[in-house]
């Protein structure tokens, strides 16, 4: 328990701890999904109501301002849980993929993956899909978790941890529109 947030030590080389649940999730409730850089979830998530503008007229996190990672005031994990918490980085997700065992399972009534560290501790990441407009894409088949990193080759998008049951794959190297609603699994970066 760090600042009222239950977390898990997965025995990672970095010593980072992962929150036991997605951001703004309570036990047995469906976790909330956020657009990248927004600190409040929405019932409808589109480019028309995205905080930083439409795809062709973004006004923050662009090639012009040089911002490539979420600032704390735009990081929902930091804003909601406090300054000790943040949205994972690319390196956090890569460490999770490289140093943990991943297995598909059903937790309560949700499909997803059980990510188990070398010490036997684990976290469950739901395959709850992502929110495109007012509908959920790939529920029960794919998981989309925001990183704090902008896709510098296409600033309309940001990087996510992605996994799907169809291909049985887990990877970091895909990007989705920043206006898409995805999950956030907070990380505590200090040892």
C-alpha positions, 0 to 999 in steps of 0.5 A: 500500500503506497498512499492508499494504492495497493501495489505489487512487487514483481521482482523487476530489475528496476524495483518498480511497483505496479498498481494492482488495478487499473486507474479509477477501477474499484474491485468488481467494476469495469475500469475507466478508459482515458484519452491520452493526456486527459485526466478525466474519463469520458462516455464518448471519446473522439477527436472532436472532443479531445482536450488537445485539439483535432488531429490536424490542429493539435496544440500540445505534444506536437513536433513544434513544442518538442514534448514527447512524454506526458507532463505530470499535470497531463498524466492521469495517474499522477493527477489522481493518485499523487506525485509518486505515481505515473503512467508507465514508460516504454521501458516499464512495459518492455521490462514487464514483457521481458521479465514476467510470464504472461498467460491468458486467463479469466479473472472473476468475469473478465478476460485478460492476462496474468502477468507473473514476476519471478517471485510469484507475485502477479497483476491482472491486465484486462482485455477490455478493448479500447473506446472509439467514440462511444463503443468499445472495440475488441472487448474480451479480445485485446488489451490497450494500455497507455504509455506516457510516450508520444509517437514522434513519427506520428504525433496524432498517436501515442504508444500503448502496450497491446495484447490480443488473444487471437495472435497470443501476442504482447507488444509495445510497438503499436500506436493508437489515436490519442483521442482513443480511450485506453486503460492506464495501469499506474506504476510507482517508479521508486525502489 
